[in-house]
Structure formats: C-alpha cells, structure tokens
Amino acid sequence: MMSEIILTVNQKFEDKFKNGYPLISAEALASTAGLEEEGSIIKLVDRRKQFIARGYYGKQNKGLGWLLTWKEQERIDQGFFERKLKNAINQRLQFFQSEDTTAFRLFNGEGDGIGGLTIDYFDGYYLINWYSEGIYQFKNEIVLSLRQLADVKGVYQKKRFAQSGKYIEEDDFVMGERPEFPLIVKENGVNFAVYLNEGAMVGVFLDQRDVRKLIRDKYAEGKTVLNTFSYTGAFSVFAAAGGAAKTTSVDLANRSEAKTNEQFSINGIDYERQDIIVMDVFNYFKYAVKKQLKFDMVILDPPSFARSKKHTFSAAKDYKDLLKQTIAITEENGVIVASTNASNFDMKKFKGFIDKAFKESGSSYKLMEQFSLPEDFRTISQFKQGDYLKVVFIRKTG
C-alpha cells in the first residue's frame, strides 16, 4: 500500500468535508505538495491537525481524488473494498433475483462509497469503469473482492483516465470467460445487444431504465415517436414494444443505424417498418420544419456536450433553444420527453429552461412526470452533482 500524505484543508472547506463531502479539489487544500503518485492515500486534517477523512489521490476532470472514510482507524485495504462491495450487492439483491431485468448498476461511485469507480452488471458479466489512474491502482483488491463476493462469469474494464477524460482504447478483457458478442441482456423484458469489448459505449445507458419502461407502458401506444440523439435506439425499441404506430430514430454516428437495426431485430420488431436516419440532429430539426413533419412524442436526450462540423452544443447554454425546435415539431397534445445528464445545473433550473422555451414559443404545457436516477444508481445527499439525471415528461397543451 502506498504511503499516506497528510494535507491540510483550507478553513472555509473544513465543515463541508467533515459533513461528508467526498470530492477533493485543489482549492480546498492549503497546499498540494507531496501529491505525486496517483493512488497515494491522502489524510485530510483541519488547521489544528485533527483528522477529518482519508481518501486517495486520483486526478479526473472533477478534482484531485475522493474521500473514502471518515473513521480515523479505518484503513483503505482489501477488507475496505470488500465491505463496500458487499454493501452495494446487498442493496441490489432484488435486481440479481429479477428474471426480466439482467442489466443494472452494481456500484455507483461515491454513492456507494468509492468515487471514481463504477461497476455494471450484464447477465453475470461485470464491467468496471476506472475514472482515474489513482483508483486503478486498487484494481487487484477490487477485482479480488468482486470474485469473492459474486458469481462472476467474466470481468471487463474501461479505463477512462486519459488526460482529456476520454476512454483509452484496448481489449478491455480482465478475467474469466469471454462471452459471445453481442451479449443479450434484458431490461423489463426487452432485449438489448451489448458489446463489452467495443470502445467506451456498450450499447445501452442503464440510467434511463425507468423512463423507457414508462414510455412503453403508458405513452407509446398508437403514437408517432421521434427519438433524437438516438444512439442504439433503446427508447425507440421500447416505444415500438409499447405499440407505437412508428418510430423515427436520428443520430449523427454512422454506426447508429446498424446498431439500432440490431436492437429491433433481437426483439422481433421489423426495423424496415421504422425510420432510422443517420443525420446531425440539428439539421434534422430544420428538415422536419421544412417538410412540416409533426410527431406525437419527441424524445430529447442530448449529450451534455456535443460537437459536430457545424454545431457545438452545451446543455447549460443551448438546451432551451433545442427545446424550442422540439416544440415546433410536436403535435398539439403531444408529449416531449426532455432529458439531460448535465451535472452543472439542477432540476429547478432545468424546469426553468422548459418554461422559457414554451413561453418564447407561444405555447402552453403541463408537466406530467419527472425522474432522476433509478435506485441502483445510488447517490448521497452530500454530493448533489452525483444525482445528474433529470427527465421531465411534458404535454404540449396549446
């Protein structure tokens, strides 16, 4: 185990850390001297040299590392990781026992007590995301803990700690057996084709499970559905499974067409009866207005930041204008599913964007329902940014 570095917290941050705030930032420290090797253990003390908490040094775009324990005698060792993982597994026993959902988040970073680490479960296979070189130093302890506590068919990993925060390309296989790809998993009875070995994205974003289910069970029947920034078409598949008259999926990525076709096919849905369009979504909105297209339901789930040849999109700056374009192509009494994973603003501000967009469009609306992260994506009240997902179902009433 690496040596422990003692760092003093600036006075104005003392109470924040003492109350359980887990993210270590440079501005919170009197000095960052001694922070050299990622994975080093950090002991934070107050100005009287009294113990506050212990964590690790691991640079990611959010900060310098994460606090893991507020107990002075607790060591960050094999036993520590085992306790955290065991607790996470116990919190999710109902998912392990489900026959119609075989993909979920097993460990959600600081929500389960270890910032910088997530583990997803795909029908017996585990996918670990390492968000810094610091947490990656504990790979052996974490993989061993997982093997001791769970029935593991195989383990894959994504190293997401390149300087830019991007994924590092490699084979991703860690141990166990390699499945046949695509690995078919279930979510509320719907099939997903998942690839654990094909770059950073595996084929489905698990945090939208409850939203997809509601679209299928309550909103899709008989409706024309536009799914923008559609990725592999997961929302479209659920809409079609719920009896949508037709789905249209639009995404800029070339691979999105084949991936969406595949998701429809493994669910016995004829993809040729759906529209799958490879196109910049911003251009598609212009095209839809020109052709006077209108949809009963529009799903708007852009990345929090996106760049194409002609457009740069930032959710905090541009979501309102994107929503105005969406309102223009939504039928009267139609529904917009407005979603964002941007962590730099909260639900109140998001609803403010919605209100402004409708006012500026001269339209009226009614908020139907809202979602944040599902229960397997555990969060803590001390770290609000961790609860990043905001989804609102909006009916356009006039």
Protein Blocks (a to p, Z undefined) as FASTA:
>chain_A
ZZdddddddfklmmmmmnopabdcfklpfbfghilbghiacddddfkopafbdcdddddf
kbnbdcfbfcfklccdfklmmmmmmmmmmmmmmmmmpmkbccdcfbgcjlnopghiacdd
eehiacdddfbfklmmmmmmmmmmmmmmpccfbdcdddfkbfnopacddekpabhcdddd
dddddeehiacdddfkgojbnoiafklmmmmmmmmmmmmgopacddehklnommmmmmmm
nopabdcdddfblklmmmmmmmmmmnopafklpccddddfklmmmmmmmnopacfbdcdd
ddfbdcdfkbccdfklmmmmmmmmmmmmgcehiacddddfbfkbcfklmmmmmmmmmmmn
opacddfbdcdddfklccdfklmmlmmbccdddddfZZ
